[in-house]
C-alpha cells in the first residue's frame, strides 16, 4: 500500500515571507464571505435546535405537572 503525503500550509511561513500586512492577507484568505455566511447559518441552526429542545423540555414538565395535579383531585 502506498503512503500518501499531503501538503501542509504553515501560516507562520506565509506571514513572515510577505511583509508587514501578511497577517491581514492571511485573515482575508481564511475569512471569506462565503464561509461567514455558512458560519452564520450553522450558528442559527444550532440556536434553533437548542430552542426546540428547551421548548420540548418545558412542555414535558408542564404535562407531567398537570398529570400529577389531575391525579390528586378525587374522581366522581
N, C-alpha and C positions, 0 to 999 in steps of 0.2 A: 504494500500500500504506500502510495506517495504521500509525503508530508507536504502540506501547503503552508506557504508563508504569506501573511497579509501585510500590506504596508502600514506602518504606524506613523501617524502625523503628530509631531510634537509641537505643541503651541509655543513653548519657550523658544525653540529654534526659529520658528517663524517670526516671533516678536523681536528677537534680538537681531535678526538679519535685515529687517526692513526699515528701521529708524524710529523716530520719536512717536509717530502715530500708529505704531504697529498694533498696540492693544485695541485701538479704535477699529482697525481693519479686521482684526480677529473677531471683535464683538459684532461687527456688521455681518461677517460671514456666518457666525453662529446663530444670530437672531435675525432671521429673515422674516418678512411679513407673513409668509405662508405658515411658518412654524408658530408665530404668535397667534394666528387665528386658530390653529389646531390646538394650541395650549389653552386658549380661552374656551374652546368647545369642550375640551376634556375636563376642565375645571367646572364648567357649567353642568356637564353631565354628572360629575361626582356630587355636586351640590344637590341636583335633582334627585339622585339616588338616595342620598343621606336624608333629604326631607321626606321622601316617600317612606323610608324605613321608620323614621321618627313618627310620622303620622300613623303608620300601622301599629306601632307600639302604644301610642296614646289611645287609639281606638280599642285595642285589645284590653288595656287596663280599664277603660270605661265599660266595656262589655262584661268583663269579669266582675267589676264592682256592681253593675246593675244586676247581674245574676245573683250575687250574694245578697243584695238588697231585696230582690224579689223573693228569694228563698226564706227570708226572715219573716215576711208577712204571713199570717195564717190564711190558709185557703178555706173557702166556704164548703 
